[in-house]
Amino acid sequence: MSATSATVRVGIIGGGLMGREAASALARWFALVDFPVRAELTGVCDLQPALLDWFRQVPTVKHFATNHRDLLAREDIDVIYAAVPHHLHEEIYLDVLRAGKDLFAEKPFGIDLAAARRIRDEARRLGRFVRVSSEFPFLPGVHRAWQLAAGGALGRVLEAKCAFLHSSDLDPLKPINWKRQAKFCGEIGVMGDLGMHVAHVPLRLGWKPAAVYAQLQKIYPERPDGKGGMAACDTWDNATLHCTAPIAGHATPLTLEMKRLAPTETNTWIFEVLGTERGVRFSTKEPKTFWSYRRDKEQWWEKTDLGFGTPFRTITGGIFEPGFPDILQQMWAAFIAERAGLLGDKFGCATPDEAVAHHEIWAAALASHREQRVVPL
Ligand SMILES: NC(=O)c1ccc[n+]([C@@H]2O[C@H](COP(=O)([O-])OP(=O)(O)OC[C@H]3O[C@@H](n4cnc5c(N)ncnc54)[C@H](O)[C@@H]3O)[C@@H](O)[C@H]2O)c1
């Protein structure tokens, strides 16, 4: 927090889908109960005037910019949240750090592994507080699964799987956007879009793959360009990574799935771990429901409604269901709390080292697919 202000003042670079979600999370900060730090959106930068106009309805926003350096020159901004296309991550993130601001970065934290390492190293050199956006661990069901797995309650882990599945790209007439073009999204394609979400919890548990065999698919080679023609769609759409992760000293199967074309799935995030004593299973298809497995003479899957038991308490009653905007605000609360040294033993946002570790997996996956072999990490 700034020495001159009791409120963390946030600026947003990139006011598209995620920039506006961040504005919404910050605008209802009062939903958090007894939260020790205030946070407020102060400025925004986007290239599109219509998007800047959208932010004019947020009463706390004082600065509107079309060049991110103009926003960074403002002294009354402590933290920048940057949500721009992946080819701009490195330049903009480095500018943020060098302007003396802390950074809440969007994934994948650079277009490739080399960029991620450069951003991580500069943040370290300058001593800036940097975390990376990844909201699913802030769902009560995921939090519970993480606690059980981290506490060793599962016995010997036999296998783990994490998946993030979309289906909107099943429509071949959906116009192309920057996320389907390698020069903007990165060669890693869907792994850059969805990968941080699937690998974050396994990595936080210390389950970093030691080897990966990847199956990558490009499904529709072109899409309408929105101007009457067609444009090349050259990113990986679906990625299935069969990994081996050392878990408590045992080489254990870990499957990471990221798919843009997964029939029947809208935004389904799945985490499942089976151990000799217990198991956990969570899917966003049942957002308040937590499944856990136990065994005595027989084996049982038990289903519990966790309701709105988010890590940071809010005004919302415990019986309700959490959704995407809720966990986004929880993630922001974790960022702001950790920056102030007040996170305690709660789950923290992804670190720059974790973001680099993600990229190491995706780089190995590209090599595995290209050479059709298991690649050690
Ligand atoms: N955490 C999540 O759940 C989640 C979900 C979607 C996207 N993302 C990530 O968020 C980031 C942005 O994705 P999005 O879906 O919001 O994209 P988007 O296309 O909706 O928004 C990007 C915005 O950046 C603006 N922009 C482009 N160049 C700029 C520049 N030089 N200066 C300022 N603004 C500029 C664009 O005008 C656009 O409004 C990506 O890194 C993406 O991977 C995260």
PDBQT file of the ligand as one rigid body, heavy atoms in Angstrom, charges set to zero:
ROOT
HETATM    1  N1  LIG A 401      -8.496 -15.048 -15.726  1.00  0.00    +0.000 N 
HETATM    2  C1  LIG A 401      -9.393 -15.366 -16.646  1.00  0.00    +0.000 C 
HETATM    3  O1  LIG A 401     -10.347 -16.091 -16.368  1.00  0.00    +0.000 OA
HETATM    4  C2  LIG A 401      -9.276 -14.815 -18.029  1.00  0.00    +0.000 A 
HETATM    5  C3  LIG A 401     -10.350 -14.909 -18.923  1.00  0.00    +0.000 A 
HETATM    6  C4  LIG A 401     -10.217 -14.354 -20.201  1.00  0.00    +0.000 A 
HETATM    7  C5  LIG A 401      -9.009 -13.767 -20.569  1.00  0.00    +0.000 A 
HETATM    8  N2  LIG A 401      -7.977 -13.716 -19.683  1.00  0.00    +0.000 N 
HETATM    9  C6  LIG A 401      -6.675 -13.071 -20.049  1.00  0.00    +0.000 C 
HETATM   10  O2  LIG A 401      -6.881 -11.650 -19.974  1.00  0.00    +0.000 OA
HETATM   11  C7  LIG A 401      -6.109 -11.010 -20.977  1.00  0.00    +0.000 C 
HETATM   12  C8  LIG A 401      -7.044 -10.191 -21.847  1.00  0.00    +0.000 C 
HETATM   13  O3  LIG A 401      -8.052 -11.028 -22.357  1.00  0.00    +0.000 OA
HETATM   14  P1  LIG A 401      -9.527 -10.469 -22.659  1.00  0.00    +0.000 P 
HETATM   15  O4  LIG A 401     -10.382 -11.672 -22.832  1.00  0.00    +0.000 OA
HETATM   16  O5  LIG A 401      -9.879  -9.450 -21.649  1.00  0.00    +0.000 OA
HETATM   17  O6  LIG A 401      -9.263  -9.796 -24.078  1.00  0.00    +0.000 OA
HETATM   18  P2  LIG A 401     -10.118  -8.673 -24.800  1.00  0.00    +0.000 P 
HETATM   19  O7  LIG A 401      -9.754  -8.756 -26.236  1.00  0.00    +0.000 OA
HETATM   20  O8  LIG A 401     -11.551  -8.739 -24.409  1.00  0.00    +0.000 OA
HETATM   21  O9  LIG A 401      -9.532  -7.326 -24.178  1.00  0.00    +0.000 OA
HETATM   22  C9  LIG A 401      -8.223  -6.880 -24.438  1.00  0.00    +0.000 C 
HETATM   23  C10 LIG A 401      -8.268  -5.369 -24.444  1.00  0.00    +0.000 C 
HETATM   24  O10 LIG A 401      -6.943  -4.862 -24.562  1.00  0.00    +0.000 OA
HETATM   25  C11 LIG A 401      -7.033  -3.671 -25.323  1.00  0.00    +0.000 C 
HETATM   26  N3  LIG A 401      -5.700  -3.340 -25.841  1.00  0.00    +0.000 N 
HETATM   27  C12 LIG A 401      -5.044  -3.908 -26.872  1.00  0.00    +0.000 A 
HETATM   28  N4  LIG A 401      -3.844  -3.312 -27.026  1.00  0.00    +0.000 NA
HETATM   29  C13 LIG A 401      -3.750  -2.388 -26.030  1.00  0.00    +0.000 A 
HETATM   30  C14 LIG A 401      -2.749  -1.437 -25.667  1.00  0.00    +0.000 A 
HETATM   31  N5  LIG A 401      -1.591  -1.347 -26.343  1.00  0.00    +0.000 N 
HETATM   32  N6  LIG A 401      -2.995  -0.634 -24.623  1.00  0.00    +0.000 NA
HETATM   33  C15 LIG A 401      -4.157  -0.707 -23.937  1.00  0.00    +0.000 A 
HETATM   34  N7  LIG A 401      -5.142  -1.573 -24.247  1.00  0.00    +0.000 NA
HETATM   35  C16 LIG A 401      -4.935  -2.397 -25.284  1.00  0.00    +0.000 A 
HETATM   36  C17 LIG A 401      -8.041  -4.008 -26.407  1.00  0.00    +0.000 C 
HETATM   37  O11 LIG A 401      -8.568  -2.832 -27.004  1.00  0.00    +0.000 OA
HETATM   38  C18 LIG A 401      -9.068  -4.786 -25.622  1.00  0.00    +0.000 C 
HETATM   39  O12 LIG A 401     -10.112  -3.987 -25.134  1.00  0.00    +0.000 OA
HETATM   40  C19 LIG A 401      -5.356 -12.118 -21.713  1.00  0.00    +0.000 C 
HETATM   41  O13 LIG A 401      -4.083 -12.248 -21.159  1.00  0.00    +0.000 OA
HETATM   42  C20 LIG A 401      -6.195 -13.351 -21.456  1.00  0.00    +0.000 C 
HETATM   43  O14 LIG A 401      -5.455 -14.562 -21.511  1.00  0.00    +0.000 OA
HETATM   44  C21 LIG A 401      -8.096 -14.205 -18.418  1.00  0.00    +0.000 A 
ENDROOT
TORSDOF 0
